[in-house]
Amino acid sequence: MTRLLQQLIVMYSDLYKSRSDVQDAVHRSEWIDAIVELLFVSVIHEPFMTLQGELQAKENAEFDDTYAPSPSSMPTPGAIGQMFSPVEARPADASPSTPTDPASIIKRGGATSFVTKTSPHLNKKTGAMATKLRSVHWKQNATMSDIKPLDSPALEAILQWIVDMNLVCILDATDKNLTVLNMFLDSYPPSSVDAQLKFESYLWTHILQNLKSTLQLDEQVLQTNGILLNIAKFCQITADAVLQGRFINGAEQTYDLLATVLETLMRLEEEQKRRAPPDHVVATLYKSFNRMVLLKISDLEQDDMPIDQMAAFLNYCIHHQKIILNANNKDQEFLRCFCYHLYHFLVDHDDSLKNDALNIWKLLILQKQDAIASAFKAIPSGDDLMHGFYQMLEMDNESFFMWVDSRKVELNLLFKEHIFRSWEAVIMQEHKASRETWKAHQLRRIAKLKRVQKRQAKDDNTFDDYNTKTAAWSQSIQEMEFSRFTRALQDNDMHDNFMRTEWARMNDDLVRERAIWGPKQWQADGRSTWVLDFTEGRYRTRRKVRRLDNCSESAGAIYQPKKATRIKSPPRTMTTRVPNWKEKESKTRQQCSFFLFFFAGSEPIDEGNDEEEIAYEENKNHKVLRLLDAGDMVVDVYNVSQIEGLDAREGLLLLCKNHIYLIDNFFQRADGEVVEIWDVPKHERDEYLLLLAQAAGMETNHELFASGDLHACRKWANVDLREVFKRRFLFRDVALELFFADGQNALITVSKAERDELFNKLAGRTTASDNDDKSSSIFGHGEKESSSSLGNAFRFVSIFSNSTLQDLTSKWQRREITNFQYLMYLNAIAGRSYNDLTQYPVFPWILADYESKQVDLTDPASYRDLTKPMGAQTAERREEFADRYRQWGETNDPAPAFHYGTHYSSAMIVCSFLIRLEPFTQHYLKLQGGTFDHADRLFDSVGKAWESASEKNMGDVRELIPEFFCLPEFLENVNKFNFGTKQGSGESIDSVALPPWASGDPKIFIHRHREALESEYVSSHLHAWIDLIFGCKQQGKAAIDALNVFHHVSYEGAVDLDAITDIVEKTATIGIINNFGQTPRQLFKKAHPARLPPSNDPQVLGFYPLRHHLKKLIQAVFPLRAFMPSDGMHYVEWGYSDNSLRLYQTDSGKVRRAKTKRKKKREFTHKDLFFNGIDHACL
């Protein structure tokens, strides 16, 4: 709790420094009183005093003469830093006298602060009134002996906040009255005068220390005259407090601060970094400094002061000679008083003091010759004495001291009779000012106490009146209030959860990679985990890999490889749970989070069990509505399941007025009631999802997210919905895939009866940007691709016609889109999705040369045979697979025959390729039961994987995935997983071994591999591979002839899960579909056309390449015409000699409007026109 309070106070302190409205709120007297009271009761441990008690004590006191401290506040001589009180109790027999009588000053107490043992007016009656400022050492940061350090970080934060507020006030050039400082010095709670003086001294000490540190760290603040004036005023107030006894042990600290300020100013002037400050500011600083010097030197002349302290102070004066003897220090009275005291040191019996005083006298003679001469002229023999003092510069010390002894009578007359009067005048002036200031301070305190008393009385009356009225009607509405109370409990819980979720979300934005507090590249260590971000970029590629730092344990030590079982041993259970990468992300972010707490109330909360706990039924509908943005309205609600790799989460899809929401772990029952998913009977949930979890180990647990909430909410604005695709899940028409403008997407499943209805509603919300060709479709556009309705064509995948697919194929044939783009198009149309590992996009093996140091992309021998599947790349494999198919047909098995018992694309194949990159590592482990496979069976070499899939392994016919052409990170073991070692060679498995032509660099491999995909050989043969995967050779007689038949369950339409009634059979079938792999939807019934060779022929391209022949353009003989397609009632003509653009009515041919270039044109976009006999590119 203390740490939370500390964080809250630090937050308020930061707000105070950065926001003016917070400063205005805090500067109220109520706020300052409350803050000071928190610190006061922790610093001053004295009996409690009521406001009335202090007020009565002050009203009974007399302030016309002096304030006498109580005996408890009197210091002891042995303390390190003691209290200095400028006023003492006047003796009972003392009587007023005129100021002209020197002895009267002592009787009135005026000279008690500065009376010295050398004063000629010292008498026995006033001898007990010697100054109380005594120090064992001349050092800074002296503290009061009875004040103990704070023992709470929260209290230290409060103290620092108070100090910061005072520093802001002092360093604010616009606040010339130091308002905040004065408010703090008068804001302590009711207490004794002793306690107030101690607390005030406590505040002074910390403010001075922090101000000094600030000035030392940032000397630039002294270059502003307004700030310098405030510092001068502050130093003057501090010096007054020291002399008045309100700042205990403050002389040394004030002296040190003034020395720091003056030395810094002199250095800045010498370095010409600032102009000379105003004279009145400099005079104020030197005046305060001189007062502290005189105060200290007077204190050192006490009988009980050790010689070493006197010598130390004289050395300090020599150290600060530039300040004391500076030309700007024009205080002649100070110089006289200083000389007066130096003379007493000069005639002291101690030789070290005499020598130190002599050194200072030499400095005075050298730098203040005129002022010294003026002081010596007070007596007739002053010139002669001055001449003698001049001789000290040439005489040795012993000779000068002998001269002083010989002229002692005249020197005593000069210093103890004449120059002493200046010292006496200073004493009287300080006494008068101290008395008046103290009286004004006490009167202000009385006025403040009366105001507080009046305010408290008003508050008490208001509270009493409120209690009286509340008691009259509270009984009649008790039941209603209880109902509202239970509702408020739920709202409060929901609000807390919402705040935690929102705070976690904001925290995620702050600590994510490349954010303000995110991990830096130089901070990466072996404990980082790299995760593939699912945000898609151009052409549906996922290239961003983000890092999770500060994981609880090394990523390489989390998973254990599978051991070789040469000797049979009893099974060993895992004692360490395999953590999920999202759990590690949650823990990491929780460690980096900053929590915000709000608390109020003055009475402690009783956590006992005396009262019965109030139970209420939570309204889930209200909880869901709480997640919506303000002003948003729910239009439709659907129960959905989100598919992510091998995981699935059930929840709600909300179609609202402005946004689309996906909320996890909620379910809407048939009666409209919203409940949490774990409260839903299994017969109402998604049957197939539960069966899949049972059959294939798909994760359906209720995941706790980084925010600590089980109900994660994702939302997108309607305008950000770019594409909606119909998908199949387990060969059932129940899925939809949504793509958004921010690169995010979601694969959801709904009930079969609601899929088409939901699709139509979502399709009506899709938008496409006309200004950004990259965002108008999830695929983007190629450099050669013009703005067209391609994005709109892909939006409605379920109604693709041959002409639409033919249009895409034509673009590929004409080389308007790349091979990579075209394959991504075909995968999307065929239902392949990144979100479903069983239907992952499939790409072909391209190269067959993984041994050469340089791969020749112009040599056909470097490429695989794209006309044959992977199982038929060699003659031996073709014969064996063909024989397997014939032998299956000779059996009596009713199941259709097939060539391959494995598939070219499955969840295991995808996970094995991406095993080095999260979250696919987690998916792989789920498929393998929590451990890695044997090292010999892991994907560790591209060349060996090609050999296995094309020649050596009869059970391996896998193709590739898009990451082989765009993501080099998946080839490196960036997470330092321990994959184990191979049995034969003992070789450790780490990053993927690359072919020699990649030079060991995954980026070079991806680049060259992509070049091979776009090569001329692949362009001219890719259509044959498309026939095998998406086309006419996928099924039927052509597939048999091409050795391209797989297990019948992998084909669309082969199995109707809804028609299977037996649960065991249905579960087994679901497991087969999910594990074996799924063949893409057949897109082409006829042979796919080959790609055209590169050409600039307009008949081949479908348009004339005007950009290469701009000089051939001439003025048309007849105007050009274009119809506007909204209703066909108007058309536009241009090409007239007057350069006009004319709008006609179709039925009458009348001109509606004509604009020339000299006037403002009416603009028409290409989407507003339907061209009549003219190619769009020509326009």
Stockholm file with secondary structure:
# STOCKHOLM 1.0

chainA/1-1179         MTRLLQQLIVMYSDLYKSRSDVQDAVHRSEWIDAIVELLFVSVIHEPFMTLQGELQAKENAEFDDTYAPSPSSMPTPGAIGQMFSPVEARPADASPSTPTDPASIIKRGGATSFVTKTSPHLNKKTGAMATKLRSVHWKQNATMSDIKPLDSPALEAILQWIVDMNLVCILDATDKNLTVLNMFLDSYPPSSVDAQLKFESYLWTHILQNLKSTLQLDEQVLQTNGILLNIAKFCQITADAVLQGRFINGAEQTYDLLATVLETLMRLEEEQKRRAPPDHVVATLYKSFNRMVLLKISDLEQDDMPIDQMAAFLNYCIHHQKIILNANNKDQEFLRCFCYHLYHFLVDHDDSLKNDALNIWKLLILQKQDAIASAFKAIPSGDDLMHGFYQMLEMDNESFFMWVDSRKVELNLLFKEHIFRSWEAVIMQEHKASRETWKAHQLRRIAKLKRVQKRQAKDDNTFDDYNTKTAAWSQSIQEMEFSRFTRALQDNDMHDNFMRTEWARMNDDLVRERAIWGPKQWQADGRSTWVLDFTEGRYRTRRKVRRLDNCSESAGAIYQPKKATRIKSPPRTMTTRVPNWKEKESKTRQQCSFFLFFFAGSEPIDEGNDEEEIAYEENKNHKVLRLLDAGDMVVDVYNVSQIEGLDAREGLLLLCKNHIYLIDNFFQRADGEVVEIWDVPKHERDEYLLLLAQAAGMETNHELFASGDLHACRKWANVDLREVFKRRFLFRDVALELFFADGQNALITVSKAERDELFNKLAGRTTASDNDDKSSSIFGHGEKESSSSLGNAFRFVSIFSNSTLQDLTSKWQRREITNFQYLMYLNAIAGRSYNDLTQYPVFPWILADYESKQVDLTDPASYRDLTKPMGAQTAERREEFADRYRQWGETNDPAPAFHYGTHYSSAMIVCSFLIRLEPFTQHYLKLQGGTFDHADRLFDSVGKAWESASEKNMGDVRELIPEFFCLPEFLENVNKFNFGTKQGSGESIDSVALPPWASGDPKIFIHRHREALESEYVSSHLHAWIDLIFGCKQQGKAAIDALNVFHHVSYEGAVDLDAITDIVEKTATIGIINNFGQTPRQLFKKAHPARLPPSNDPQVLGFYPLRHHLKKLIQAVFPLRAFMPSDGMHYVEWGYSDNSLRLYQTDSGKVRRAKTKRKKKREFTHKDLFFNGIDHACL
#=GR chainA/1-1179 SS CHHHHHHHHHHHHHHHHHCHHHHHHHTSHHHHHHHHHHHHHHHCCCCCCCHHHHHHHHHHSCCSSCCCCCGGGCCCTTSSBCCCCSCCCCCTTCCCCCTTSHHHHHHTTTTTTTCCTTCTTCCSTTGGGCCCCCBSSCCSCCCCTTCCCCCCHHHHHHHHHHHHHHHHHHTCTTCTTCHHHHHHHTCCCSCCHHHHHHHHHHHHHHHHHHHHHHHHHCGGGGGCHHHHHHHHHHHHHHHHHHHHTSSTTCHHHHHHHHHHHHHHHHHHHHTTSSCCCCHHHHHHHHHHHHHHHHHHHHHTTSTTCCHHHHHHHHHHHHHTHHHHTCTTCCCHHHHHHHHHHHHHHHTCSCHHHHHHHHHHHHHHHHHSHHHHHHHHTTSTTHHHHHHHHHGGGTSCHHHHHHHHHHTHHHHHIIIIIIIHHHHHHHHHHHHHHHHHHHHHHHHHHHHHHHHHHHHHHHHHHHHHHHHHHHHHHTGGGHHHHHHHHHHHHHHHHHHHHHHHHHHHHHHHHHHSTTSTTSCCGGGCCTTCEEEECCCCCGGGCCCCEEEECSCSSCGGGTSCCCCCCSSCCCCCCCCSCCCCHHHHHHHHHHHHCCCCCCCCCSSCCCCSSSSCCCCCCCCHHHHHHTTSCTTCCEEEEEEEEEEEBTEEEEEEEEEESSEEEEEETEEECTTSCEEEGGGSCGGGSCHHHHHHHHHHCCBCSCCCCTTSCSSCEEEEEGGGEEEEEEEEETTEEEEEEEEETTSCEEEEECCTTTHHHHHHHHHTTCCCCSSCTTTSSTTCCCTTCCSCSHHHHHHCGGGCCHHHHHHHHHHHHTTSSCHHHHHHHHHHHTTCCTTBGGGCCCBCCCBCCCSCSSCCTTCGGGBCCTTSCGGGSSHHHHHHHHHHHHHHHHSCCCSCCCSBSSCSSCHHHHHHHTTTSBTHHHHHHHHHTSSCCCGGGSCCBHHHHHHIIIIICTTCCCCBCGGGGTCGGGGSCTTCCCCCBCTTTCCBCCSCBCCGGGTTCHHHHHHHHHHHHTSHHHHHHHHHHHHHHTSTTSSHHHHHHTTCCBCGGGSTTSCCGGGCCCHHHHHHHHHHHHHHCCCCCCCCSSCCCCCCCSCCCHHHHSSCCGGGCGGGCCCCSSCEEEECTTTSCEEEEECCTTCCEEEEETTTCCEEEEECTTSCCCCCCGGGCEESSCCTTTC
#=GC SS_cons          CHHHHHHHHHHHHHHHHHCHHHHHHHTSHHHHHHHHHHHHHHHCCCCCCCHHHHHHHHHHSCCSSCCCCCGGGCCCTTSSBCCCCSCCCCCTTCCCCCTTSHHHHHHTTTTTTTCCTTCTTCCSTTGGGCCCCCBSSCCSCCCCTTCCCCCCHHHHHHHHHHHHHHHHHHTCTTCTTCHHHHHHHTCCCSCCHHHHHHHHHHHHHHHHHHHHHHHHHCGGGGGCHHHHHHHHHHHHHHHHHHHHTSSTTCHHHHHHHHHHHHHHHHHHHHTTSSCCCCHHHHHHHHHHHHHHHHHHHHHTTSTTCCHHHHHHHHHHHHHTHHHHTCTTCCCHHHHHHHHHHHHHHHTCSCHHHHHHHHHHHHHHHHHSHHHHHHHHTTSTTHHHHHHHHHGGGTSCHHHHHHHHHHTHHHHHIIIIIIIHHHHHHHHHHHHHHHHHHHHHHHHHHHHHHHHHHHHHHHHHHHHHHHHHHHHHHTGGGHHHHHHHHHHHHHHHHHHHHHHHHHHHHHHHHHHSTTSTTSCCGGGCCTTCEEEECCCCCGGGCCCCEEEECSCSSCGGGTSCCCCCCSSCCCCCCCCSCCCCHHHHHHHHHHHHCCCCCCCCCSSCCCCSSSSCCCCCCCCHHHHHHTTSCTTCCEEEEEEEEEEEBTEEEEEEEEEESSEEEEEETEEECTTSCEEEGGGSCGGGSCHHHHHHHHHHCCBCSCCCCTTSCSSCEEEEEGGGEEEEEEEEETTEEEEEEEEETTSCEEEEECCTTTHHHHHHHHHTTCCCCSSCTTTSSTTCCCTTCCSCSHHHHHHCGGGCCHHHHHHHHHHHHTTSSCHHHHHHHHHHHTTCCTTBGGGCCCBCCCBCCCSCSSCCTTCGGGBCCTTSCGGGSSHHHHHHHHHHHHHHHHSCCCSCCCSBSSCSSCHHHHHHHTTTSBTHHHHHHHHHTSSCCCGGGSCCBHHHHHHIIIIICTTCCCCBCGGGGTCGGGGSCTTCCCCCBCTTTCCBCCSCBCCGGGTTCHHHHHHHHHHHHTSHHHHHHHHHHHHHHTSTTSSHHHHHHTTCCBCGGGSTTSCCGGGCCCHHHHHHHHHHHHHHCCCCCCCCSSCCCCCCCSCCCHHHHSSCCGGGCGGGCCCCSSCEEEECTTTSCEEEEECCTTCCEEEEETTTCCEEEEECTTSCCCCCCGGGCEESSCCTTTC
//
